[in-house]
Amino acid sequence: MTFSLGIVGAGQFSGQFARLFMAHPGVSDVYVTDLLPERAEQLTAAEGLTGTFPTYEAMLESQAVDAVAIFTQRWTHGPLVLQGLGAGKHVYSAVPMAITTQEIAEIIDAVKATGLTYMMGETSQYNPATVHARNRIAEGAFGRLFYAEGDYVHDMDLGFYEAYRYSGGEGWKATASYPPLLYPTHSVGGVLGAWQTHAVSVSALGVVDERGDGVFDRSVSQFDNDVSNATALFEVAGGGSFRTNEFRRVGYPSHIRESRFRFFGTEASMEQLATVALWQDKNGVEDISELLEPKPTTSPDDPSLQHVAPTLRAAFTSGSAPVHDRARLPRVFDRMSNGHEGSHHFLADDFVTAVNSRTLPSVNAWVAARYTLPGIVAHESARQGGARLEIPDFGDAPVL
């Protein structure tokens, strides 16, 4: 079984996924549309896609497209997702899910009403640290987990200025001020993707930016935002807490690792820094850095892997870490580039599998809400000087 897919947005990020969707045996055709038609044409030519549509509306009206994958500006996702579901299309959305509680509620209602597949492409779901913590939690190795930390530390100077100029045009400074806590899913999702709970309350604080270059200037900001760094402390259901940092002005090598995590239980703990990861219990410390380190993209046929059994070579290719279990992925992915610490292959396959098998994807609408809503409420808490606020919850996904 296969389906056809329409890519919405032909920016720098979407091209990587267009390539994966085009190669996946579960996808028949891949189209693309962009507000700048020349970008859609360029992506189609570069990746050998099926064709383009002049507008998103034209794509949604077409019977040739069964699903859409949205890679547009962060604050546009909610309305575009609702349009797609309303037109009868399955939807894959880049992060975040939306930027208001109401948009999230409407997406969940639309998924319930239509029975269509919705998935948010949160890369931390397959961050090697999250994968390893998830596995060890399932084994009971931590004992009772009671505290965790998730950081998304990406300085504006390390690529974000260029990215915002590319996507924002002449008015890019207005959107480069996007509030850190409204982009929470890497830090929050990396914690909750391992710890099977959800946040119930939060207190957060923001740091007003002092660079003075027109970014994070409230008089310029589309979002009335002057905060570039923010920290949030969450209470979780069942007892315990986790802390997240969303930093955009920070002396840290985010080009090496921009997301990092820590988990603490009554029997063991795990800590990750930029280049080191440790497993610790009451007897000592184990260096697990190699287990969590994605390998350089290499062909499975590379002579250097001749001594490795063919069934194991995938673990050494395509930018995956040894902790990643690639057995379920299409073998064509073994020879393709990956991204975000080995997550892209799994995210693309999750969506394709969910649509074709009519099963729930890993980051379905209910999980996506639990990854996104904590940041939305934390942003409001920071605006209120750290007031502790309750976080609404839409419950667990229904059993199909």
Helices and strands as residue ranges (DSSP letters): E 3-8, H 14-23, E 27-33, H 37-47, E 51-52, H 56-61, E 67-70, G 74-76, H 77-86, E 90-93, H 101-114, E 118-120, G 123-126, H 128-139, E 145-153, I 156-160, H 161-168, G 169-171, H 172-176, G 180-182, H 185-192, E 199-208, E 227-236, E 241-247, E 259-265, E 268-272, E 277-281, E 284-287, H 289-292, G 303-305, G 310-316, G 331-335, H 344-357, H 365-383, E 389-390
